[in-house]
Amino acid sequence: MKSERDPFEVNLIGVTKTVPVELITEAADAGIRLFGESRVQEAEEKIASFAPIALKEGFSGVQWHFIGHLQRNKARQAVRLFDMIHSLDSLELAWELNKEASKIGKIQQALIQLKLSEEETKHGLPESCLFDLLKAVSSMDNLSVLGLMTIPPLFEKPESSRPYFQKLASLRERAQREGFNLPYLSMGMSSDYEIAIEEGATFIRVGTAIFGQR
Ligand SMILES: *Cc1c(COP(=O)(O)O)cnc(C)c1O
């Protein structure tokens, strides 16, 4: 294996936005257990219709991960639907997730999404705010931040994503040295997941390469 990573360290998330439940079922049949959605409303319907299928087919260990931008007014639904939220990008959202999770006695797992480029349109926390947010969430009882996520700008060449992945990995290392426990790095999509794996990804989020063009 090129990157010499332990394959058990790298978790594949099948990104199922716009993908119908029949195809999700096929993917589960093929062994995929983690699914990623980027819109709460769409996910809610699919998760509800997939649940009885998973039960009938005996798919165990299925998890739903939220990977899109999360508005604060959707926090309530999100904590009820998702095992992990990859897009925590503000203190306000952290408060909201913590509050909603506490209402249902859940510890919500989350990753902090960092914005490592200057693009205007991308969501994500600026790097300069990372440590403040890590400190703030460490005192929240119902929110468990377990890692970092990023989406590099769109490039023609996958290799161009590498510096962003390296940056994310080095921020995690710094945070770990300061005592934060961050086992996960969510980075890499259809076009650049191989590079993300070389740079330490523990979650790759792959849509097109599994399910075809959206
Ligand atoms: C859509 C999406 C993906 C998957 O993208 P592909 O290029 O289809 O693999 C990964 N991450 C996020 C945040 C997405 O919105």
The ligand as an ORCA input file, in Angstrom:
! r2SCAN-3c Opt
* xyz 0 1
  C     -20.566     16.284     -1.794
  C     -19.543     16.255     -0.763
  C     -18.525     15.281     -0.750
  C     -18.384     14.234     -1.825
  O     -17.960     14.788     -3.009
  P     -17.551     13.874     -4.265
  O     -16.691     14.753     -5.079
  O     -18.832     13.517     -4.948
  O     -16.849     12.681     -3.746
  C     -17.606     15.307      0.276
  N     -17.656     16.222      1.259
  C     -18.612     17.169      1.290
  C     -18.598     18.157      2.397
  C     -19.573     17.219      0.288
  O     -20.509     18.179      0.331
*
